[in-house]
Amino acid sequence: MRLEDLCDSAEEMQARRDLACAYRLFDHLGWHEMIYNHITVRVPGTDDQFLINPFGLMYREVKASNLVRIDIDGSIVRPSEHPVNPAGFVVHSAIHRARPDAHAVAHTHTTAGQAVACQEQGLLPLSFTAMFFTERIAYHDFEGITLDLDERERLARDLGDCRVMILRNHGLLACGPSIADAFVYLYQLQRACEVQVAAQAGGAALRLPPLDVARRSARQHDAAYAKGVEATLLFGAMTRWMIDKDPSFLE
């Protein structure tokens, strides 16, 4: 089906293209888990519908037109030849339901993310990027494969008003008011995990900055981010990169 026939508005068309771009970007960065994991975005103009990747396609195959539109109960609400992954529906619908500001949600199983998720202390205020999340990161204990609907309440409760969450023994999650915001939060969290794992692997004693310095760094980051410019600029650059690589995601 043509992209134009699937969309109710120009805003939905743009949301589909942004989301498809994010999938291609995650593929390029190696953040995919084959056909698993998800990035979702709320359909503009709705409170209870969002777009998710077709189950069975690699991230590099995702296009604006093959994203699946589902409601908050996981039912497909527009024609699609593809199913959706129930586990993705449970995790993402939990956040979309509980957080009206979370228009976009991204979840990964990267090696570095899972490694830190397996550590008792979680993310340490160790690196420049990690300090952005000082006292601003949530944790959710592992309960098994996320198929049980009642876990949604606990996922939402544990996330609270945070932008990012480490799913213990599982992976990383970020949310935001746009795909751009969710991408930036996840990128920073991923980088922080990569540096932590690399620093620990070096075997030398780790130097943690004083807590007041870490807290100051987080406040500085919040103030800079509140200007609302950086996420848009960065995701715009990433979009140009993906168009140069393969513009078929726009279809």
Buried (B, 14 or more C-beta within 10 A) or exposed (E): EEBEEBBBEEEBBBBBBBBBBBBBBBBBBEBBBEBBBBBBBBBBEBEBBBBBBBBEBEBBBBBBBBBBBBBBEBEBBBEBEBEBBEBBBBBBBBBBBBBEEBBBBBBBBBEBBBBBBEBEEBBBBBBEBBBBBBEBBBBBEEBEEBEEBEBBEBBBEBBEEBBBBBBBEBBBBBBBBBBBBBBBBBBBBBBBBBBBBEBBEEEEEEEEBEEEEBBBBBEEBEEEBEEEEBBEEBBEEBBEEBBEBEEBBBE
